Amino acid sequence: MQFELALLPQIFFGSGQIQNIQMHIRPFGSRVLLVADQQALKTAQLEENLIKNSFEYCSLIVKSEPTTDVVDQGVSVGLEFKAEIVIGIGGGSALDAGKAIAGILTNGGVASDYMEVVGRGIPIKKPALPYIAIPTTAGTGSEVTKNAVILSEKEKYKASIRSPFLVSKIAIIDPSLTLSVPANVTASTGLDALTQLIEAYTSNKSQPITDALAVLGIQKAVNSLEIVYKHGDNLAAREDMALASLLSGICLANAGLGAVHGFASPLGASIPHGVACAALLAAVVDQNIQSLKAKAPNSPALVKYMRLGELITSKTYRYPAESHRALVQALRNLTKNLKIPALSKFGLKETDIPDLITKVKKSSSIRYNPVELDETALTKILTEVLQTDKASR
C-alpha cells in the first residue's frame, strides 16, 4: 500500500469564523486584493471589517466563470495596487480566480501561460502571494485544492492551472455565509460536492484516508442536501454541506476525480459546472458499473459502488447488482428532486457529441476514472442524458 497526502492549508471551520478575519490577514501585510463575488462581499461584510481594522484594499468582482481575461485583469490590478495578500471570497469561480491571480502575481506572465491542455502548461516555480480562501457556497472544495479551473473563451474549454504553490495559506469555512444561497445554487453546488466525493472514492487513485473522508462526506450530503434545498435557513444542514464540500476538496486533491469531471471541462464553456456534474452523475456511474462488469468483474470499484448503493439508500441488498441498480436510481431521483435543469436547455445537442468526446478524452480528470471508457461508452452517456432531457419535457 502506497499513497501520498497533499499539503493542506490551515483550516478554520465553524459559523462565525469570518468575524476573526483580521487576525488571519495581519501576519501577511496590510494591502489586500479582494477577488470576490459581489453578493458574498455584502453577506460577509468583509469590506467593513477591513476598513474597521485599518487595512487598505482594492477589489476585483468575479461575475461568472473565471476566464483568462478576468485573471489577467486581476493580476494587473494587484500589481498596480502592490497587493501583499489576496483574499478570494465567494463560490468556486471567485476562489479559483483568486488562487490563479495570487500565483501569477509572483510568477509573472498571463493565465494562458500556465493552463493545462489549452495553454502552454508552464509550471509555477515560485510561491504565490499569500492567499486566504473563504467559500460562500458548499460545492467545489476549491479552498483546499492546488488547482484553479479557468475558462479559455478562445478554446471554449475549462482547464486547470495547477501547482502546490497555489494551495491557500488559510481556508475559512463559515457555514453561516451559505444561509442566503438560493435553492437552485444550493442544489447544483451540493451535487457537485457529492459528485467529487463519489468520484474520489471510486477513483483508480483512491487511498485509505480519502476513502474514509469520502464516506463521511457522502453521509453528510445524503442526510442534508435535500433538507437544505427546501429549508435554506437550516444552519445544521448548511454545516453538514459545508463539511461535505470541504471533504470533497481534500479527497479530489489526493485521489483525483473521474469521467463526470472529464465531461465538465468542455461543457463548462456554456453550462454551469455544478449543473453539468449533477446532470451527468447518474449516467456516468451507470456506465462505469456496466463497463467494469464487462472488462474487470473483480475490480474493487464494483465493491465500492455496491457500498455506495447501501450508503445512499440506507438499505442492505442481497446481491451487488441490486445495490448497483439502487444507487443509479437514487442518484437519478436526487437530481430530479433538486430540479437540476436539462443540459439541452443550455443548447447542448446530439450533433455536438463527437466534438465533445474529442475534448473529453484530453481532460486530466478522466484518467482517474475507475475504468477506461471508449468513445462508444462516452457517446452513450451523453446520448442517454439528452434522451432523458427529451423524455422529461
Secondary structure, DSSP 8 states (H G I E B T S, - for coil): ---------EEEESTTGGGGHHHHHGGG-SEEEEEE-HHHHHHHTHHHHHHHTT-EEEEEE--SS-BHHHHHHHHHHHHHHT-SEEEEEESHHHHHHHHHHHHHHHH-S-HHHH-TTTS------S--S-EEEEESSSS--GGG-SEEEEEETTTTEEEEEE-GGGS-SEEEE-GGGGTT--HHHHHHHHHHHHHHHHHHHHSTT--HHHHHHHHHHHHHHHHHHHHHHH-TT-HHHHHHHHHHHHHHHHHHHHH---HHHHHHHHHTTTS-HHHHHHHHHHHHHHHHHHHHHHH-TT-HHHHHHHHHHHHHHT---SSHHHHHHHHHHHHHHHHHHTT---GGGGT--GGGHHHHHHHHTT-SGGGGSSS---HHHHHHHHHHHHHHHHHH-
